[in-house]
Amino acid sequence: MKQILILALVFVAGLLKAQQLPQFSQFMFNQYAFNPAYAGVTPTWEAVTNNRYQWGGITDAPRTFTLSAQGPFKKENMAIGGYVYTDNVGPTRRLGFQTSYSYHAKLSETIKLSFGLSVGFNQWILDADKITTYHPGDFYFSNGLLKSTDFDGSFGLYLYHADWHFGAAVAQLMHNRLSFLATQTGSESFMEDHFYIHGGYTFRLGEDWTIDPMALLKIGFPAPLKFDISLRTTYKKAVWIGVGYRTNDALTGMLGFCIKDMLRIGYSYDFTTTDLKNYSSGTHELMLGFIFGKSKSAAENIPSIE
C-alpha cells in the first residue's frame, strides 16, 4: 500500500520540477497574472480570462483556466486586484487565489514606477479516484482526495511609459512544503520561488498601426529557464495578429480583435517543437478581456499601455 502512495507522490514531485504556475501564450494581455504591480497601470478596470487546452490528443494533458480583475482607485496612484486559477494535469489539480494592492510613484512627467504585493493561497489536490491501486480499498486513498493548502504571496515592480514597460516579479514567496496527509511529518516537495522578468515596446506607425514586441523570462529552479518572445501588430487598436516563440516548447500564432474598447477576444495556437509533436495536435488558448470603468485621476496620468 505504502509503495503505491510513494509512487503517486513521486509523480507529484516530478511535476513540481517543472514550472509550478500557469503559463500562457497570450501573456501580454494578462500581465497582472504574473506581476501584481501591473494593477492600475491602465486608467480602466480590466477583467481577463484565459482558457488553455494544452497538447491536444494526449490523455489527461494540462487544462488551465485563469480569471483576473484589476484597476485603479479613484484616489490617485493606488490600485487593487484579484486573481484565481485552476490547473488540471492527470490525477492532480492546482487551485490558487490572490488579492493585491499596488502603489504608483511618478518619476517624471512621462514615467512611473509601481510596486505591487499580493497574498492568497495555493492548493494541490491528488485525486485518488483516478489512480488504480494494487490493493483495492487502500487506506491512504480511502478519502478520495489528498490535499495540501498553504498561504502564499508575490511581489512585483513595474516601470512604465506610454511606449514601453519593464517589470520583475517573484511568486510563491513562502516557499511552502507540500503535506498531503495529517500524519506526514516532512516532504521533499515544495513550492519553488518563481521569478518573472518582462518588458515590451510599442512602435507607432502613423495613426493606425502599432508593432509591439514583448519578452517574458520565467525562472523556477530546478526547471529549465523559459523564455517567451512575441511580436504583435495592431490596426486602429481594434484588430491584431502576432507570432511567438517559447524556448524548448512551441511556436505560436495569434489573432484577435476589440469591440468598442470594451471587449477583447484573442485566440492562439501553439505548434509544438519538442518530440511531443509526434503525439499532440498542438495547444489551443482563448482569451477574453472585459474593459470597464475609468479612474478620473488615472486618466490624467500617463496614457494607458495597449
C-alpha positions as CSV (number, residue, x, y, z in Angstrom):
1,M,0.0,0.0,0.0
2,K,2.7,2.5,1.0
3,Q,4.5,1.8,-2.2
4,I,1.5,2.9,-4.2
5,L,1.3,6.1,-2.2
6,I,5.0,6.7,-2.7
7,L,4.6,6.3,-6.4
8,A,1.8,8.8,-6.5
9,L,3.7,11.3,-4.5
10,V,6.8,10.8,-6.7
11,F,4.5,11.6,-9.6
12,V,3.5,14.9,-8.0
13,A,7.1,15.6,-7.0
14,G,8.1,15.1,-10.7
15,L,5.5,17.7,-11.7
16,L,7.0,20.1,-9.2
17,K,10.3,20.1,-11.0
18,A,8.5,21.8,-13.9
19,Q,7.0,25.3,-13.8
20,Q,4.5,25.2,-11.0
21,L,2.4,28.2,-12.1
22,P,0.2,28.5,-15.2
23,Q,1.8,29.8,-18.4
24,F,0.0,31.4,-21.4
25,S,0.9,32.3,-24.9
26,Q,-1.1,35.5,-24.8
27,F,0.6,36.7,-21.7
28,M,0.8,40.3,-23.0
29,F,-3.0,40.7,-22.3
30,N,-2.8,39.5,-18.7
31,Q,0.4,40.8,-17.2
32,Y,-1.3,41.1,-13.8
33,A,-1.4,37.3,-13.7
34,F,2.3,37.1,-13.1
35,N,3.1,40.6,-11.7
36,P,0.8,42.3,-9.1
37,A,2.4,45.6,-9.8
38,Y,0.6,45.8,-13.1
39,A,-2.7,46.6,-11.3
40,G,-3.6,50.2,-12.1
41,V,-1.2,50.7,-15.0
42,T,-4.2,51.4,-17.3
43,P,-6.8,54.0,-16.4
44,T,-9.6,51.5,-16.8
45,W,-10.7,48.4,-14.8
46,E,-10.0,45.2,-16.6
47,A,-11.1,41.6,-16.2
48,V,-9.2,38.9,-18.2
49,T,-9.8,35.2,-18.5
50,N,-7.6,32.7,-20.2
51,N,-8.6,29.2,-21.2
52,R,-5.7,26.9,-22.3
53,Y,-6.1,23.4,-23.7
54,Q,-2.6,22.1,-23.9
55,W,-1.2,19.2,-26.0
56,G,-4.4,18.2,-27.8
57,G,-4.6,14.4,-28.4
58,I,-2.8,13.5,-25.2
59,T,-4.9,11.9,-22.5
60,D,-5.0,14.0,-19.2
61,A,-2.9,16.8,-20.7
62,P,-2.9,20.1,-18.9
63,R,-6.1,22.2,-18.9
64,T,-5.7,25.7,-17.4
65,F,-8.2,28.4,-16.5
66,T,-7.4,31.8,-15.0
67,L,-9.5,34.9,-14.2
68,S,-8.1,38.2,-13.1
69,A,-9.5,41.6,-12.4
70,Q,-7.7,44.8,-11.5
71,G,-8.0,48.6,-11.7
72,P,-7.2,51.9,-10.1
73,F,-8.8,53.6,-7.1
74,K,-10.4,57.0,-7.6
75,K,-7.7,58.2,-5.3
76,E,-4.6,58.8,-7.4
77,N,-1.7,56.3,-7.5
78,M,-3.3,53.2,-5.9
79,A,-4.9,50.1,-7.3
80,I,-6.2,46.7,-6.3
81,G,-6.8,43.4,-8.0
82,G,-7.6,39.7,-7.6
83,Y,-6.6,36.5,-9.5
84,V,-7.8,32.9,-9.4
85,Y,-6.6,29.9,-11.4
86,T,-7.1,26.2,-11.7
87,D,-4.7,23.8,-13.5
88,N,-5.6,20.2,-14.1
89,V,-3.0,17.6,-15.1
90,G,-3.9,13.9,-14.9
91,P,-4.8,13.0,-11.3
92,T,-3.5,16.3,-9.9
93,R,-5.3,19.7,-9.7
94,R,-3.9,23.0,-8.6
95,L,-6.1,25.9,-7.4
96,G,-4.9,29.3,-6.4
97,F,-6.2,32.7,-5.4
98,Q,-4.5,36.0,-4.6
99,T,-5.6,39.6,-4.0
100,S,-3.3,42.5,-4.3
101,Y,-2.5,46.2,-3.7
102,S,-0.2,48.4,-5.7
103,Y,1.1,51.9,-5.5
104,H,2.3,54.0,-8.4
105,A,5.1,56.6,-7.9
106,K,5.6,59.3,-10.5
107,L,9.3,59.5,-11.5
108,S,8.9,62.1,-14.2
109,E,6.2,63.6,-16.4
110,T,6.1,60.5,-18.6
111,I,7.5,57.7,-16.4
112,K,6.0,55.9,-13.4
113,L,7.1,53.0,-11.2
114,S,4.6,50.8,-9.4
115,F,5.1,48.4,-6.5
116,G,2.6,45.5,-6.0
117,L,2.1,43.0,-3.2
118,S,-0.4,40.1,-3.3
119,V,-1.4,37.5,-0.7
120,G,-3.5,34.4,-1.1
121,F,-3.2,30.6,-1.2
122,N,-2.3,27.7,-3.4
123,Q,-3.8,24.2,-3.1
124,W,-2.6,21.0,-4.6
125,I,-5.1,18.1,-4.9
126,L,-4.4,14.5,-5.8
127,D,-7.5,12.7,-7.0
128,A,-7.2,9.1,-5.7
129,D,-10.3,8.1,-7.7
130,K,-8.1,8.4,-10.9
131,I,-5.4,6.1,-9.5
132,T,-5.7,2.3,-9.6
133,T,-4.1,0.8,-6.5
134,Y,-2.7,-2.8,-6.3
135,H,-4.8,-3.5,-3.2
136,P,-8.5,-2.4,-3.5
137,G,-9.6,-0.2,-0.7
138,D,-6.1,1.1,0.1
139,F,-6.3,3.1,3.4
140,Y,-4.3,6.0,2.1
141,F,-6.7,6.6,-0.8
142,S,-9.9,5.9,1.1
143,N,-10.9,9.6,1.3
144,G,-10.7,10.1,-2.4
145,L,-8.8,13.4,-2.4
146,L,-5.5,14.2,-0.9
147,K,-5.0,18.0,-0.4
148,S,-2.2,20.4,0.6
149,T,-3.1,24.0,1.1
150,D,-0.8,26.9,2.1
151,F,-0.9,30.7,2.2
152,D,1.4,32.4,-0.1
153,G,2.2,35.7,-1.8
154,S,4.0,37.6,-4.5
155,F,5.8,40.9,-5.1
156,G,6.5,42.9,-8.2
157,L,7.9,46.1,-9.7
158,Y,6.6,47.7,-12.9
159,L,8.4,50.6,-14.7
160,Y,6.3,52.1,-17.5
161,H,5.9,54.8,-20.1
162,A,3.3,55.3,-22.8
163,D,5.6,53.5,-25.3
164,W,7.5,50.9,-23.1
165,H,7.5,49.0,-19.9
166,F,9.8,46.8,-17.9
167,G,8.8,44.6,-14.9
168,A,10.0,42.0,-12.5
169,A,8.2,39.8,-10.0
170,V,8.7,36.9,-7.7
171,A,5.9,34.5,-6.8
172,Q,5.4,31.8,-4.1
173,L,7.4,33.8,-1.6
174,M,6.6,31.5,1.3
175,H,8.4,28.5,-0.3
176,N,5.9,26.2,1.3
177,R,6.4,22.4,1.6
178,L,3.5,20.2,0.5
179,S,1.9,17.9,3.0
180,F,-1.0,15.7,1.8
181,L,-1.5,13.6,4.9
182,A,-2.2,14.6,8.5
183,T,0.4,12.1,9.6
184,Q,3.0,13.3,7.2
185,T,5.9,15.0,9.1
186,G,8.1,16.0,6.2
187,S,8.1,16.4,2.5
188,E,10.6,16.7,-0.3
189,S,8.1,18.6,-2.5
190,F,7.8,22.3,-2.0
191,M,6.6,25.4,-3.8
192,E,9.6,26.9,-5.5
193,D,10.2,30.7,-5.9
194,H,9.2,31.7,-9.4
195,F,10.8,34.8,-10.9
196,Y,9.5,36.8,-13.9
197,I,11.3,39.4,-15.9
198,H,9.5,41.0,-18.7
199,G,9.4,44.0,-21.0
200,G,7.9,45.5,-24.1
201,Y,7.9,48.4,-26.5
202,T,5.3,50.0,-28.8
203,F,6.4,51.3,-32.2
204,R,3.8,53.6,-33.6
205,L,3.5,53.6,-37.4
206,G,1.3,56.6,-38.2
207,E,-2.1,56.9,-36.5
208,D,-3.4,53.5,-37.3
209,W,-0.7,50.9,-36.9
210,T,1.5,49.7,-34.0
211,I,4.0,47.0,-33.7
212,D,4.5,45.5,-30.2
213,P,7.4,43.2,-29.3
214,M,7.4,41.7,-25.8
215,A,9.5,39.3,-23.9
216,L,9.0,37.3,-20.7
217,L,11.7,35.3,-18.9
218,K,10.4,32.7,-16.4
219,I,12.8,31.3,-13.8
220,G,11.7,28.4,-11.5
221,F,14.6,26.3,-10.3
222,P,15.4,23.4,-10.9
223,A,13.2,23.7,-14.0
224,P,15.0,25.0,-17.2
225,L,14.6,28.7,-17.9
226,K,11.6,29.5,-20.1
227,F,11.8,32.5,-22.5
228,D,8.8,33.8,-24.3
229,I,9.0,36.3,-27.1
230,S,6.2,37.7,-29.1
231,L,5.6,40.2,-31.9
232,R,2.2,41.7,-32.5
233,T,0.9,44.2,-35.0
234,T,-2.4,46.1,-34.3
235,Y,-4.6,48.1,-36.6
236,K,-6.6,51.0,-35.0
237,K,-6.4,49.4,-31.6
238,A,-9.1,47.0,-32.9
239,V,-7.6,44.1,-34.8
240,W,-4.2,42.3,-34.2
241,I,-2.2,39.4,-35.4
242,G,1.0,38.1,-34.0
243,V,3.6,35.3,-33.6
244,G,5.5,34.0,-30.6
245,Y,8.2,31.5,-29.6
246,R,8.8,29.7,-26.3
247,T,12.1,28.1,-25.8
248,N,12.1,24.3,-25.9
249,D,8.4,24.2,-26.3
250,A,6.4,25.8,-29.1
251,L,5.9,28.3,-31.9
252,T,2.7,30.4,-31.6
253,G,0.3,32.1,-33.9
254,M,-2.3,34.5,-32.5
255,L,-5.0,36.8,-33.7
256,G,-7.8,38.9,-32.1
257,F,-10.0,41.9,-32.1
258,C,-11.5,44.5,-29.8
259,I,-15.2,45.6,-29.8
260,K,-15.9,49.2,-28.9
261,D,-13.0,49.4,-26.5
262,M,-15.0,47.2,-24.2
263,L,-14.4,43.5,-25.1
264,R,-11.1,41.8,-26.3
265,I,-11.2,38.4,-27.9
266,G,-8.0,36.6,-28.7
267,Y,-7.1,33.1,-29.9
268,S,-3.6,31.5,-30.1
269,Y,-2.4,28.1,-31.3
270,D,0.9,26.6,-30.3
271,F,2.8,24.4,-32.7
272,T,4.8,22.0,-30.5
273,T,8.5,21.9,-31.3
274,T,9.5,19.1,-29.0
275,D,9.1,15.3,-29.5
276,L,5.5,15.7,-28.2
277,K,4.6,16.9,-31.7
278,N,4.5,13.2,-32.7
279,Y,1.6,12.7,-30.3
280,S,-0.1,16.1,-29.9
281,S,-2.1,18.1,-32.3
282,G,-1.0,21.4,-30.6
283,T,-2.3,23.7,-27.9
284,H,-5.4,26.0,-28.1
285,E,-5.8,29.1,-26.0
286,L,-8.8,31.5,-25.8
287,M,-8.5,34.9,-24.1
288,L,-11.5,37.2,-23.2
289,G,-10.9,40.7,-21.8
290,F,-13.5,43.0,-20.4
291,I,-12.8,46.7,-20.1
292,F,-15.0,48.8,-17.9
293,G,-14.9,51.9,-15.6
294,K,-12.3,54.6,-15.6
295,S,-10.5,56.5,-12.9
296,K,-10.6,60.2,-13.4
297,S,-7.2,60.7,-11.7
298,A,-5.7,57.9,-13.7
299,A,-7.0,59.3,-16.9
300,E,-4.9,62.4,-16.3
301,N,-1.7,60.4,-15.8
302,I,0.4,58.5,-18.3
303,P,-1.6,57.1,-21.3
304,S,-2.6,53.5,-21.0
305,I,-0.5,50.7,-22.3
306,E,-2.2,48.8,-25.0
